[in-house]
Amino acid sequence: MAAEQKDAGDGKEDYSDYSDTEEEEEEGDFKEMDAFVPFTKPRGRNISIMAASVSVAEDWRPPVYEKAEDEALMLAKRVGQNALMRHLGPKEIDILVNAFQVKYFDKQDVIIRQGDEGDLFYIIEEGQCEIFVEGVGLVMTIDGGEGRDFFGELALLYNAPRAATVQAATAVKSWTLDRITFKSIMQDSASKKCSLYQDFLDQVPLLSALTQMEKMTIADALKRVTYERGELIIRQGEPGNEFFIIEEGAVMCTKSSCSGVEEKVSDELGAGAYFGELALLNDDVRQASVRAVEQTVCLTLDRKTFMRVLGPLESILKQNEEMYEKYCDDAR
């Protein structure tokens, strides 16, 4: 073998790449499986999405399998929609797409068997699969391209045996991703994300009073969202559940006055600026609308993490409230 590849099975958990936000977000994708998975999925704050990290030789390279352009586009879309992988950047997604290998199954073929070691992650492009659990029977059906179109991630994430048997109910066209590529890309992306965001957060004046540990907590929970020029990011009067920090680009804040005229309430906000805090602090609706002036990248933080980490900064964050109130008074 040109390069030794192995999972680091030292029993130690890696706590660097999972947050409360990710756990809650992934719940929707995992809840159907949780009903019959015969092992306990780790839960709680900062629990790793990978029970053990993967180590590879220095000369290891992810595999590349040829595929048609429409197949690559389909896989990129599926990966981008998957809760486990949607945080990945274009480069990481491209690596994963290249590493997927097509695999066909005939009707009644067993694709994975309960209790076996997990070595592949599957995306179903065409066909139907049935999931069986010993002692329970049929628990779930998967249709390619509709709803949950993937399986096999739990055994790879937690280094656990297969939780169920998956059998082809029809002829199936699937795409498989090997464990080494799956875990190495996921953990590398998580590590880079944390490092990149910590460096950026160090430059945000608002957060200067926070400890490095608190900044790490924020970095773990941040989601990166891109908005096109003119796109509305938040709308006045709607409920607010996210806090925004601008990484790139610029936004404009506007507020409908008492007479119904929409006016600017601040200068344009650029990189390092923040918005969306008042609705979270006051448990109220949005006090202004925010629109991207140009293509803008925002780092968003969910309400739960915001209140836990940024609560001590409430007096600073509420300073913007005076600006909005002053505008409404002047408009009268």
ZIURFEN-V741960 format. One record per helix or strand of 3 or more residues. SS is the DSSP state (alpha for helix, beta for strand). FROM is the first residue (numbers start at 1). TO is the last residue. If there is no record, write none. Layout:
ss = {SS/SS}
from = {FROM/FROM}
to = {TO/TO}
This chain:
ss = {beta/alpha/beta/alpha/alpha/beta/beta/beta/beta/beta/alpha/beta/beta/alpha/alpha/alpha/beta/beta/beta/beta/beta/alpha/beta/beta/alpha/alpha}
from = {5/20/54/69/90/101/110/120/128/137/153/165/172/179/205/212/223/232/242/251/262/277/289/296/303/319}
to = {7/34/56/81/99/105/112/126/133/143/158/168/178/201/207/221/227/234/248/256/264/281/292/302/317/331}
